[in-house]
């Protein structure tokens, strides 16, 4: 965080300053701001966030011992550290992020990119951060820090010398993206796609589309909307952007895209295509598996082009990316048994894309194995979507379909109903049973996809399989 006095922080968050020891209102802090006491170091700010399972106020003492100079609390804690008492610690975190970014923006040339979409946010964020990091100091979220805590914590990492802030915005509920993006008013608003991920929490895909459009509405009117034009719901956001006076750049594979991809080829070692923009055509050789990642690459390139990066430079930097993110199409194992651990999260769209990739990269003398868990947060669509994935797996001729957990049983039944029987499809109760089954079932020449929603935890099964066959 930039250097601020305790008094300035108290004013920014609208709290009451309670001093400790030799501190005064003019005492300056410039360390990490976080809700995790384990992240504290000298000069840090600890935000005591109440939670469902534990209360951050219990860790104020630990934060102080680790070097925290200030705690933002909802009630005074009997610990030797200066404290600012606020009504809502999470709201105070957001207020502090807003003020810090405002100051940095006013003093320098900070440019801000916001990214949202039902799938691909984290990969696109990583791609864009890699491109921009060669242009100047770039701050981007760790992992998927895209919620009411993670987004402000990321924003608070900016310094006076930061040139680019890349923010990822998830939608927990209607209004979430509007609140988070409203803290910084991005110069560039990137909307990837609208899918069924989290649709259960919004009441349907049309409501999900409205939630994603909140990013365009919260961006600077003088900014640019970067829209995935292959998705009709995202393409329709052009009208909203233009009504606000924003410039619009489209990306995708259709002729309507300003940044397009042609000749996509998926191999076991990555994904190749040709990128076209403003009359230039440059081949891109991604090391990341999956044709769906071409869309994420296009979004990152389009946003980078808005920020002044040449197409050639953007492509060259993307080709250095070896993995999109841990547990996202992460290649593990060995040449005999290849494990693709893509179980950080799952939606119907990403599940289908991963299965298609598995089929595409498996040779005629190799065997496809899909280890699948449940897709969460689909609401009333859950049964139908699990049916659809079971059907797709059979139609792609996936030779072994291993379904894990009771929540995914309908996927298994759908696969069996479509003709995957005689041990081609199995249903196992939990990860341990799946591991014991796979350790004896897998053989040389197998290409194995592990895919589920994050809450199911199959990423850990993927790690175990990767280690077993390393």
URBEL-V300775 format. One record per residue. PSI is psi as a letter, one per 20 degrees, with the letter a starting at -180 (none if undefined). Layout:
BEGIN
PSI, PSI
END
This chain:
BEGIN
q, q, p, q, r, h, h, h, g, g, g, h, i, k, r, p, p, o, q, q, c, j, q, r, h, i, p, p, q, k, a, q, p, r, i, o, h, i, i, q, a, p, j, r, p, p, o, n, p, q, r, h, h, r, p, h, h, i, j, g, g, h, g, g, h, i, i, p, i, q, p, o, r, i, q, p, p, m, q, m, q, q, q, o, p, r, h, o, h, g, h, h, g, g, h, g, g, g, g, g, h, g, g, g, g, h, i, b, k, p, p, p, p, p, p, r, q, h, q, j, g, g, g, g, g, g, g, g, h, g, g, h, h, i, h, r, p, p, p, q, q, p, c, l, n, j, a, i, g, g, g, h, g, g, h, i, i, q, r, h, j, p, h, p, o, o, p, p, o, r, n, h, r, p, i, g, h, g, g, g, h, i, h, i, m, q, h, p, o, p, o, f, r, o, a, i, p, j, h, h, i, i, j, r, h, h, h, g, g, g, g, h, i, h, g, g, h, i, r, p, h, j, a, p, p, o, p, n, i, i, o, h, h, g, h, i, i, g, g, g, g, h, h, j, j, q, q, p, p, q, q, a, i, r, i, i, p, h, o, q, p, r, l, p, p, p, r, i, i, b, p, q, r, p, p, p, p, l, i, q, o, p, q, p, n, q, i, p, q, p, h, h, i, h, g, h, g, g, g, g, g, g, g, h, h, h, j, j, p, q, g, g, g, g, g, h, h, h, i, i, p, h, p, g, q, p, j, o, l, p, p, a, b, a, h, g, o, p, p, o, o, k, k, h, r, p, r, g, g, h, g, g, g, g, g, h, g, g, h, h, i, p, r, h, j, r, p, p, p, p, o, p, a, q, p, r, k, i, c, i, i, g, g, g, h, h, g, h, h, g, g, g, g, g, h, j, k, p, h, p, o, o, p, p, q, h, h, j, h, h, g, g, h, g, g, g, h, i, j, n, a, l, j, h, p, q, p, q, h, r, h, g, h, g, g, h, g, h, h, h, h, q, r, p, j, p, o, p, p, o, p, r, q, g, h, h, j, i, h, h, g, g, g, g, h, g, h, h, k, none
END
